[in-house]
Amino acid sequence: MRIFLSPPHQTGTELQFLQEALDSNYLAPTGPMLARFEAEIRERSGRANALALNTGTSAIHLAIRHLIDHRHPREDPRRPLVLASSLTFVASVAPAVQLGCEVRLIDAEHESWTMDPVLLSHALQEARSESRQVLCVVPTDLYGQRCDLKAIIGLCEPAGIPVLSDAAEAMGAKDLEPLSPRPWAEVYSFNGNKIITASAGGALVSDDDLLVHHARKLSMQAREDFPHYEHRELGYNYRMSNLLAAVGLAQLQKLDERVAQRRIVFEGYRQRLAQVPGITLMPEAAWNRCTRWLTVILVDEDAFGASPREIRKALEAAGIESRPMWKPLHAQPALAHLRFYDHGVADTLFQRGLCLPSGSALTDANLDEVCGIILGTR
Ligand SMILES: Cc1ncc(COP(=O)(O)O)c(C=O)c1O
């Protein structure tokens, strides 16, 4: 049977929650399951507001749109400036680019593979020297690992720059030292490949009432509070459906268990691969207990005797899915024109990295099989 990279892991209660949603007849982007789902996300995140949406990408889009409407001076002819991680999925920055922002990308640092605060500091200084106001900074958590948010917020807070934390890949991760202040807003994804899923979905959480109120309105075609349909601004159709919220709610009950299982999977790989010359595993940064959403290895081809590509091909031939790391955004043809604060980390990681099957239902026998094939490529 095929081994997938990160398949959904059902809890057994999805049907029960779905049945409840069907019985209520709220087959709509509103309803009691959606309200319960949002209440639980709010509680888990410890934030004042949570808004459930059809995707995580929509959450990023709405947050940036809100900032453009409320923070970007209308008289400024220059485009709003956004600083974002380069080593990530395209959805982290596509909404800002599509909304007409100038995005500048920041390389990763060695300790966590996430946004380098030193390079961010250079980018902020440069923006200051150009008299450019920064609309927001978007640091992206990577494969379950939190960014160095303490350092990043420490740079942004004194300048009043909002931090929009893209935590799509790190729901369930723990900051070991509570963040104070916390990021202005955070984004989660419940896409089918995430640690828990609603099959599709996302959420925006924040203590900023104005943001979440505005985002909620924008997510429902920006309808004003009138009996008829009145629109003073234009919005989107981005709300999560009550049925998908039922699936998400069932999944949310097991989030901590799923994190523990993913960490056990990582540990299984560590035991089998850590001593092998030429292979290293993704580090866990000191400031967090990451989720190990995906286990990632780095392969030094000379020391190991095979390349990440050869390993991926051998796994594929055995019906096992693995994937190269994110190709950094500065290297994407659609984004190659963006300014990039570079010190070569993301490019090296992309060349050497390989994401291994990491599903929370993976067995010891699965791990033996995957690692047997990896070692057999030498
Ligand atoms: C870092 C990151 N940001 C944003 C997203 C977008 O989430 P969604 O697929 O729910 O739109 C994803 C994943 O899908 C992601 O990995």
The ligand as a Gaussian input file, in Angstrom:
#p B3LYP/6-31G(d) Opt

LIG

0 1
 C        3.265000      28.181000       5.115000
 C        1.919000      28.085000       4.504000
 N        1.185000      29.197000       4.384000
 C       -0.043000      29.171000       3.875000
 C       -0.611000      27.986000       3.452000
 C       -1.950000      28.057000       2.836000
 O       -2.919000      27.325000       3.473000
 P       -4.172000      26.795000       2.644000
 O       -3.720000      25.643000       1.814000
 O       -5.145000      26.396000       3.705000
 O       -4.667000      27.920000       1.811000
 C        0.118000      26.783000       3.574000
 C       -0.365000      25.464000       3.207000
 O       -1.184000      25.043000       2.574000
 C        1.418000      26.845000       4.092000
 O        2.177000      25.738000       4.195000

